[in-house]
Amino acid sequence: MNQKTSTIGRRSVLGGALALAAPWSRAQGTAAARPVRMLVGYAAGGGVDAVARMLSTRLPALLGQQVIVENRAGATGAIAADAVAKAAPDGTTLLVGETAMLLAPHLGTRLPFDPVASFTPAAGAFQVPLLLVANNEVPAATPKDFIALVRARPGHYSYATSGVGTVHHLGMEILKARTGAFILHIPYRGAAQIVPDVISGQVPFGVVSAAAGLAQAKAGRLRAVGLLSTAKLPGAEQVPALADALPGFDVAPRIFVLAPAGTPAPVVERLNDAIRTVLAGADLAQAAAQQGAVPAYLPPAALAAAMARESADWAAVIRQQKVTLE
């Protein structure tokens, strides 16, 4: 090939690359001018919604775009997740998701998307510590007391959660498998009535979000037996972790931000940088603690690995403990 032909070839390749890049650059410029929608699969006022709004009020200063929280409640978050999975991968439609979406397929729920493959992780954001609470008349003040009590009287005690197949329920299934204890699960339709029923003695134990149980425990109306995770939650410094009696026991729902699959790496990097900066803010930890959440940043690759690993781990628990939604 002569010099002239080589030069023409290079110009042709360069011209082709520029032609391909130009529409993408224009699309990115257009996308950057539009608001970012953060979809939440639950009603306004709940825990996932609350932390999504913490992000939405702080991200505009970093992204230079308005950030709007959009609630699309229903199907345990699947409606919002499906909408994001089908959205344009340009960084303007995001999902604030949580661990429940990883559990659903293993519980027999048919989803129109793949909880892992249909999304590009942007950042891990929070963990939500769970709390085992007890009626004040139950003789269990520590994790060790609780385990000894339920092991000594199989089937005598029961505990309430917000439903079958929740992290609250599956965490206790892990505890049962590790200790050989048998404690009856009572699924409620939601979390609102669990704390009042534990206080009144309708049910001796409950697994609730730390935010739901700590205030009542501090008021002396029930007992905070132990946290299911080892996360350090401000305001719960005196509450032991179940890991004190079961080394390595660490169960907590994770909240993360996802983009549609195929979102370009530069867009993901920009979102991740902004979320990381927000999570590192001095005011964020205290605001999150009021909602019972702990900042738990993960970069995209680490979040992808964590989601895949946790999906497999939960599948094993569901299979081994024969958990079904029926």
C-alpha positions as CSV (number, residue, x, y, z in Angstrom):
1,M,0.0,0.0,0.0
2,N,1.4,3.4,-1.0
3,Q,1.5,6.5,1.3
4,K,-1.4,8.2,-0.5
5,T,-3.6,5.1,-0.2
6,S,-2.7,4.6,3.5
7,T,-3.6,8.3,4.2
8,I,-6.9,7.9,2.5
9,G,-7.6,4.8,4.5
10,R,-6.9,6.4,7.8
11,R,-9.1,9.4,6.8
12,S,-11.9,7.0,5.9
13,V,-11.7,5.1,9.2
14,L,-11.5,8.4,11.2
15,G,-14.4,9.9,9.2
16,G,-16.5,6.8,9.9
17,A,-15.7,6.9,13.6
18,L,-16.6,10.5,13.8
19,A,-19.8,9.9,12.0
20,L,-20.8,7.2,14.5
21,A,-19.7,9.3,17.5
22,A,-21.5,12.4,16.5
23,P,-25.1,11.1,17.0
24,W,-24.1,9.6,20.3
25,S,-22.6,12.9,21.4
26,R,-25.6,14.8,20.3
27,A,-27.8,12.4,22.1
28,Q,-25.8,12.8,25.3
29,G,-26.0,16.5,25.0
30,T,-29.7,16.3,24.7
31,A,-30.0,13.9,27.6
32,A,-27.8,16.0,29.8
33,A,-30.3,18.9,29.4
34,R,-33.3,16.8,30.5
35,P,-34.2,16.1,34.2
36,V,-33.1,12.8,35.7
37,R,-36.1,10.6,36.8
38,M,-35.4,8.3,39.7
39,L,-38.1,5.7,39.8
40,V,-39.1,4.1,43.1
41,G,-41.3,1.0,43.2
42,Y,-43.0,2.0,46.4
43,A,-45.4,4.6,47.6
44,A,-44.2,8.0,48.8
45,G,-43.3,8.2,52.5
46,G,-41.7,4.7,52.7
47,G,-38.1,4.0,53.5
48,V,-36.9,3.5,49.9
49,D,-38.8,6.7,48.8
50,A,-37.2,8.6,51.7
51,V,-33.6,7.8,50.8
52,A,-34.3,8.4,47.1
53,R,-35.4,11.9,48.0
54,M,-32.2,12.4,50.0
55,L,-30.3,11.7,46.8
56,S,-32.6,13.7,44.6
57,T,-32.2,16.9,46.6
58,R,-28.4,16.7,46.6
59,L,-27.6,15.4,43.1
60,P,-28.7,18.4,41.0
61,A,-25.7,20.5,42.3
62,L,-23.3,17.8,41.0
63,L,-25.1,16.7,37.8
64,G,-26.3,20.1,36.7
65,Q,-29.7,18.6,36.1
66,Q,-33.0,18.5,37.9
67,V,-33.6,15.1,39.7
68,I,-37.2,14.0,40.1
69,V,-38.4,11.1,42.2
70,E,-41.2,9.3,40.5
71,N,-43.2,6.7,42.5
72,R,-44.6,3.7,40.6
73,A,-45.8,1.5,43.4
74,G,-46.9,-2.1,42.8
75,A,-45.8,-5.7,42.4
76,T,-43.1,-5.3,45.1
77,G,-41.2,-2.8,43.0
78,A,-41.5,-4.7,39.7
79,I,-43.5,-2.0,37.9
80,A,-40.9,0.6,38.4
81,A,-38.0,-1.8,37.7
82,D,-39.7,-2.9,34.4
83,A,-40.1,0.7,33.3
84,V,-36.4,1.4,33.9
85,A,-35.3,-1.8,32.2
86,K,-37.2,-0.6,29.1
87,A,-36.1,3.0,29.2
88,A,-33.5,4.6,26.9
89,P,-30.0,4.0,28.3
90,D,-29.0,7.6,28.4
91,G,-28.7,8.2,32.2
92,T,-32.0,10.1,32.5
93,T,-34.1,7.2,33.9
94,L,-32.8,5.4,37.0
95,L,-34.1,2.9,39.4
96,V,-33.7,3.2,43.2
97,G,-34.0,-0.5,43.8
98,E,-33.6,-2.8,46.8
99,T,-32.9,-6.4,47.6
100,A,-36.5,-7.6,47.2
101,M,-36.0,-7.5,43.4
102,L,-33.2,-10.1,43.7
103,L,-35.4,-12.4,45.7
104,A,-38.5,-12.4,43.5
105,P,-37.4,-14.8,40.8
106,H,-36.2,-17.4,43.4
107,L,-39.6,-17.3,45.0
108,G,-41.4,-18.2,41.8
109,T,-42.4,-14.7,40.7
110,R,-42.3,-14.2,37.0
111,L,-40.7,-10.9,36.1
112,P,-40.7,-9.2,32.6
113,F,-37.0,-8.3,33.2
114,D,-33.9,-9.9,34.7
115,P,-33.0,-8.3,38.0
116,V,-29.3,-8.5,37.2
117,A,-28.9,-8.6,33.4
118,S,-31.5,-5.9,32.6
119,F,-29.6,-3.2,34.4
120,T,-26.3,-1.4,34.6
121,P,-25.3,-0.8,38.2
122,A,-24.6,2.9,38.9
123,A,-23.8,2.8,42.7
124,G,-24.6,1.0,45.9
125,A,-26.2,3.6,48.2
126,F,-27.6,2.3,51.5
127,Q,-28.2,-0.6,53.8
128,V,-31.2,-0.8,56.0
129,P,-30.5,-2.5,59.3
130,L,-33.2,-4.8,60.7
131,L,-34.0,-5.2,64.3
132,L,-35.3,-8.2,66.3
133,V,-37.7,-6.8,69.0
134,A,-39.4,-8.6,71.8
135,N,-42.3,-8.1,74.1
136,N,-41.1,-6.9,77.5
137,E,-42.4,-10.0,79.3
138,V,-40.4,-12.4,77.1
139,P,-37.2,-13.5,79.0
140,A,-34.7,-12.6,76.2
141,A,-32.6,-9.5,76.5
142,T,-29.6,-10.4,74.3
143,P,-29.0,-12.4,71.1
144,K,-27.6,-15.2,73.3
145,D,-30.7,-15.2,75.4
146,F,-33.0,-15.3,72.4
147,I,-31.2,-18.2,70.8
148,A,-31.2,-20.2,74.0
149,L,-34.8,-19.5,74.6
150,V,-36.1,-20.6,71.2
151,R,-33.8,-23.6,71.1
152,A,-35.1,-24.8,74.5
153,R,-38.8,-24.6,73.4
154,P,-39.1,-25.6,69.7
155,G,-42.3,-24.2,68.2
156,H,-43.4,-22.4,71.3
157,Y,-42.4,-18.9,70.2
158,S,-43.3,-17.0,67.1
159,Y,-42.1,-13.9,65.3
160,A,-43.8,-11.5,62.9
161,T,-42.4,-10.0,59.7
162,S,-43.8,-7.9,56.9
163,G,-44.3,-11.0,54.7
164,V,-43.1,-14.4,53.4
165,G,-39.9,-14.1,51.3
166,T,-38.8,-10.7,52.7
167,V,-35.2,-10.2,53.9
168,H,-36.7,-10.1,57.4
169,H,-38.2,-13.6,57.0
170,L,-35.2,-15.1,55.1
171,G,-32.7,-13.7,57.7
172,M,-34.6,-15.6,60.4
173,E,-34.5,-18.7,58.2
174,I,-30.7,-18.4,58.1
175,L,-30.7,-18.1,61.9
176,K,-32.9,-21.2,62.2
177,A,-30.7,-23.2,59.9
178,R,-27.5,-22.2,61.8
179,T,-28.9,-22.8,65.3
180,G,-31.3,-25.7,64.8
181,A,-34.0,-23.6,66.5
182,F,-37.6,-23.7,65.4
183,I,-39.6,-20.5,65.8
184,L,-42.9,-20.0,64.1
185,H,-43.1,-17.4,61.4
186,I,-46.2,-15.1,61.3
187,P,-46.3,-13.1,58.1
188,Y,-48.2,-9.8,58.3
189,R,-49.5,-7.9,55.2
190,G,-47.2,-5.0,56.1
191,A,-45.0,-3.7,58.9
192,A,-47.3,-1.1,60.5
193,Q,-49.0,-3.5,62.9
194,I,-46.0,-5.5,64.0
195,V,-44.6,-3.1,66.6
196,P,-48.0,-2.5,68.3
197,D,-48.6,-6.3,68.4
198,V,-45.2,-7.0,70.0
199,I,-45.9,-4.3,72.6
200,S,-49.3,-5.7,73.4
201,G,-48.0,-9.3,73.5
202,Q,-50.1,-10.5,70.5
203,V,-46.8,-11.9,69.1
204,P,-43.6,-12.3,71.3
205,F,-41.0,-11.3,68.7
206,G,-40.9,-9.2,65.5
207,V,-38.3,-8.3,62.9
208,V,-38.7,-4.7,61.7
209,S,-36.6,-1.9,60.4
210,A,-34.4,-0.3,63.0
211,A,-36.3,3.0,62.5
212,A,-39.6,1.3,63.4
213,G,-38.4,-0.4,66.5
214,L,-35.7,1.8,68.1
215,A,-38.0,4.6,69.3
216,Q,-40.3,2.2,71.1
217,A,-37.4,0.4,72.6
218,K,-35.9,3.6,73.9
219,A,-39.3,4.5,75.4
220,G,-39.3,1.1,77.2
221,R,-42.4,-0.2,75.4
222,L,-40.5,-3.2,74.0
223,R,-37.0,-4.7,74.0
224,A,-34.4,-4.4,71.2
225,V,-32.9,-7.8,71.3
226,G,-30.4,-7.4,68.4
227,L,-29.6,-6.1,65.0
228,L,-29.6,-8.6,62.2
229,S,-26.6,-6.8,60.6
230,T,-23.3,-5.5,61.8
231,A,-23.7,-2.0,60.2
232,K,-23.1,0.8,62.6
233,L,-26.4,2.7,62.9
234,P,-26.3,6.1,64.7
235,G,-28.6,5.9,67.7
236,A,-28.3,2.2,68.0
237,E,-24.8,2.0,69.5
238,Q,-26.1,0.1,72.6
239,V,-28.0,-2.5,70.6
240,P,-26.0,-5.7,70.1
241,A,-25.8,-7.5,66.8
242,L,-27.0,-11.1,66.4
243,A,-23.5,-11.7,65.2
244,D,-22.4,-11.5,68.8
245,A,-23.9,-14.9,69.3
246,L,-23.7,-16.1,65.7
247,P,-20.3,-15.0,64.3
248,G,-20.6,-13.9,60.7
249,F,-24.4,-13.4,60.7
250,D,-25.0,-10.3,58.7
251,V,-28.3,-9.7,57.0
252,A,-29.6,-6.3,55.7
253,P,-31.6,-5.1,52.7
254,R,-29.4,-3.1,50.3
255,I,-30.6,-0.1,48.4
256,F,-28.9,0.7,45.1
257,V,-29.2,2.9,42.0
258,L,-29.4,1.2,38.6
259,A,-29.5,2.4,35.0
260,P,-30.9,0.5,32.0
261,A,-28.6,-2.2,30.5
262,G,-26.4,-0.7,27.8
263,T,-25.9,2.7,29.5
264,P,-22.5,3.9,28.3
265,A,-19.6,3.8,30.7
266,P,-19.0,7.6,30.7
267,V,-22.6,8.2,31.7
268,V,-22.4,5.6,34.5
269,E,-19.1,7.0,35.7
270,R,-20.6,10.5,35.9
271,L,-23.7,9.2,37.9
272,N,-21.5,7.1,40.2
273,D,-19.1,10.0,41.0
274,A,-22.1,12.2,41.9
275,I,-23.7,9.6,44.1
276,R,-20.4,8.8,45.8
277,T,-19.9,12.5,46.6
278,V,-23.4,12.8,48.1
279,L,-23.0,9.7,50.2
280,A,-19.8,11.1,51.6
281,G,-21.5,14.3,52.7
282,A,-21.3,15.1,56.4
283,D,-25.1,15.7,56.7
284,L,-26.1,12.5,54.8
285,A,-25.4,9.9,57.5
286,Q,-27.5,11.7,60.1
287,A,-30.4,12.2,57.7
288,A,-30.2,8.6,56.7
289,A,-30.1,7.4,60.3
290,Q,-33.4,9.1,60.9
291,Q,-34.9,6.7,58.3
292,G,-33.1,3.7,59.7
293,A,-30.6,3.6,56.9
294,V,-26.8,3.6,56.7
295,P,-24.8,5.0,53.7
296,A,-23.1,2.0,52.1
297,Y,-21.4,3.1,48.9
298,L,-20.3,0.6,46.3
299,P,-18.8,1.4,42.9
300,P,-20.5,-0.1,39.8
301,A,-18.3,-3.2,39.5
302,A,-18.5,-4.0,43.2
303,L,-22.3,-3.5,43.1
304,A,-22.6,-5.9,40.1
305,A,-20.6,-8.5,41.9
306,A,-22.6,-8.0,45.2
307,M,-25.9,-8.3,43.3
308,A,-24.9,-11.5,41.6
309,R,-23.5,-13.0,44.8
310,E,-26.5,-12.1,46.9
311,S,-28.9,-13.4,44.3
312,A,-27.2,-16.8,44.4
313,D,-27.0,-16.8,48.2
314,W,-30.6,-15.9,48.7
315,A,-31.6,-18.6,46.1
316,A,-29.7,-21.2,48.2
317,V,-31.5,-20.1,51.4
318,I,-34.9,-20.2,49.7
319,R,-34.2,-23.7,48.3
320,Q,-32.7,-25.1,51.5
321,Q,-35.4,-23.8,53.7
322,K,-38.2,-24.7,51.2
323,V,-39.6,-21.1,51.3
324,T,-42.6,-20.6,49.0
325,L,-45.1,-17.8,48.6
326,E,-48.0,-20.2,48.8
